Amino acid sequence: MADPQESRDRFPYFATIPTRWMDNDVYGHVNNVVYYSYVDTVANRYLIDNGVLDIHGGEVIGVAVESQCRYLQAIAFPDIIDAGLRVAHIGNSSVRYEIGLFKAGDDDPVALAHFVHVFVNRESRKPVPIPANLRLVLEQISV
């Protein structure tokens, strides 16, 4: 059962993600590991769309250091997923994202997740302070 406090309106940013035939497992629903790809997709889509993450040449990149997902309802191909995103905490070099996955048009989530990015120098992989332009974009969806 979904958390009664969590609904679509608590997420300021959304990306639409279609499920794929290959997402289904032998039990006829989207396999649990695929949910993590949806979570990663919505966060990185937000950063890329706002021009603060250059996945090919940027000096600063985000690496995932923690993740969790609560599965509340089954989904299956050909469901369309609305992935909601918000920022719960911004630190010096890290950010905690919270994600709600919803069937298109539904208000109750099928899954609730979070993950933490630590921003690092691409070459050294050492943590760096979140650049000002990136911090500003994260603050726009901070709750």
N, C-alpha and C positions, 0 to 999 in steps of 0.2 A: 504494500500500500504506500502511496506517495505521502511525503511529508506535507501536512495541510498548510504549512507556512510557505511552501515552494510552489510557485506557479509562473506561468509565462511572463507576467508583468513585472517580475522581480529581476529580469535580465535585460539590460539596456541594448545589447547587440545580438544580432542573429545572423547565422549563415545557414542556408538550405543545403542539405546533403542527401542525395538520393542513395538509398541502399542499392546494392548490386546483387545479382544472382549468386555470385561467389561468396557473399557475406554470410549466407545461410549455412548452417552446419547440418550434420546428419539428423538432428532432432527437429529440423524445419524452422529454426529461428536464427536470428543473427547471433553469431558466436560472441561470447563475452569479450574476447580480445579485440574484436572489431570496434567495440565501443570506444576503446582507447584511441583508435585512429580518428574517430569523429571528434573526440576531445582535443586532440592535437591539431586537427584541421581547423576548428573554429578559432582557437587562440592564434595560431600562426596566420590564418586568413585575415584576422583583425589587424595584426601588426603589419602585414604586407600591404593590405588595402590602405592603411594610414601612412604608408611610406617610411616606417621606422624599423623595418627588418629587411635587410638585403641578404637573402639566403645564400647567394653565390659569392658576394664580394665584400660584405660588411665586415668592419673591424670587430664589432661586438655582436655576439650571437647568444641566444638563450639555450641552455641545456636543461632538460628535465631532471630533477633530483628527487621528486616525490610525486606519487599519484595514487588515487583511490577512486573507485566507482561503486555506487550502490545501484543494483539492478532492481527496478520496481515493476516493470511490465515487459513482456516479450515483444519484440519487433521482428519483422521478416520482410524479405524482398516481396513486393515492390514498394514498401513503405517509403515515404519521404520524411526525412528528419529535419526539424528546425532545431538547430543547436544554439542555445542561448549562452551568453558569456557575460561575466562580470568580474571585477577585481575586488578581492576581499582584503588584501593587504599588500602594501608596497614597502619594501625595506630599502636598504642601501644598494644592494646588488641583486635582490630577488623580488619576485612577485608571486602571489598566490591567486590563481584563477579559480573561479567556481563556474561550473557548467551544468546546465539543465538540457537534457535531450528530450524532445517532444515529438510525437507524431504530428505531421503538418496539420495545423488548425486546432489541435487539442491544447487544453490549458494545464492538464496534469502531466508531469514528467514521466517518461519511461525509465529514465536513469538520472542520477545526480552524481556529479564527479567534481574532483578538484585536482589540480596539479600545480607544482611550483617550478618556475623557471629561475635559474641563477644565470645572470648575464656575465659572460666571460669574454676575454680577448680571444679572438679566433685562433691565433697562433699559439699563445702560451697556455690557453685554457684556464687561466687564473681569473678569479672573480674581479669584476670592475664595477664601479658605481654606475647605476642606471643613467645613461645619457639624458640630458634635459629634455630633448625632443621626444624621446621614448617615454619618459616619466609623465610628460604632459598628456600623451595619448592614453596611457594607462589610467591616469586620473580621471579621464573623461567617462570611464565606465566603472569607476570605483564606487563601492557602496559603503 
